[in-house]
Amino acid sequence: MNKYNKCLKLGLTALLAATPLFATASAADQDDRAFSGTIACGGNHFTRVGGTEAQSTAYILRNYNASLPVSINRLAIYDASGTVIADFNGASLPVSFNNILGGGDNSIEPFQSVLYLSADLIDVTLSRNARPISVQIDWSADSKVLIPEISSVRRARRQEVSPDGIVRTREERSRATSSCRSIVINKGKGKDDEDDD
């Protein structure tokens, strides 16, 4: 084996040996724990192509904690200019598509998953200057918990309006999934400590 092949083999061996280290770094981040925080997502909600296509977003909130609930304290939606177009506190959350949150209930119990559709949160189609949107979700727990997983799914579906004026959503044309990101993480104080300042 010549020197070039020997160096190439050693380099590949070193890279493969280091790969698990890189792979576990992101997994370790998923085990992060905190008392509260804010998670931000993108999204959209509008019709296009002469009203024949509906663009919308689904938001999935998951609590992976085995024994501790997570409270959703605020869900705010901002248009492209940064103007608040919808703002819900924990008591005023709309009923989620799968009836887990809303109606005065803002607690995601262990291993529950919540599904909100943008239509559950925004009652108008957004103009060109108002889109895309940003969503911010404030959450908290009584003890340090795994940070909730929140993701968004942007979907495009064919839409048609019947002669009687009823809008019907038809087959899906495309979809894209995105992870949301934590923009505030409180690892140091729980609910009981927050009033002490």
Stockholm file with secondary structure:
# STOCKHOLM 1.0

chainA/1-197         MNKYNKCLKLGLTALLAATPLFATASAADQDDRAFSGTIACGGNHFTRVGGTEAQSTAYILRNYNASLPVSINRLAIYDASGTVIADFNGASLPVSFNNILGGGDNSIEPFQSVLYLSADLIDVTLSRNARPISVQIDWSADSKVLIPEISSVRRARRQEVSPDGIVRTREERSRATSSCRSIVINKGKGKDDEDDD
#=GR chainA/1-197 SS CCHHHHHHHHHHHHHHHHHHHHHHHHHHHTTCEEEEEEEEEEECCEEETTTTEEEEEEEEEECCCSSCCEEEEEEEEECTTSCEEEEEEGGGCCCCTTSSSBTTBCEECTTCEEEEEHHHHCCSCCCGGGCSEEEEEEEEEEEEEECCEEEEEEEEEEEEECTTSCEEEEEEEEEEEEECEEEEEECSCCGGGGGGC
#=GC SS_cons         CCHHHHHHHHHHHHHHHHHHHHHHHHHHHTTCEEEEEEEEEEECCEEETTTTEEEEEEEEEECCCSSCCEEEEEEEEECTTSCEEEEEEGGGCCCCTTSSSBTTBCEECTTCEEEEEHHHHCCSCCCGGGCSEEEEEEEEEEEEEECCEEEEEEEEEEEEECTTSCEEEEEEEEEEEEECEEEEEECSCCGGGGGGC
//
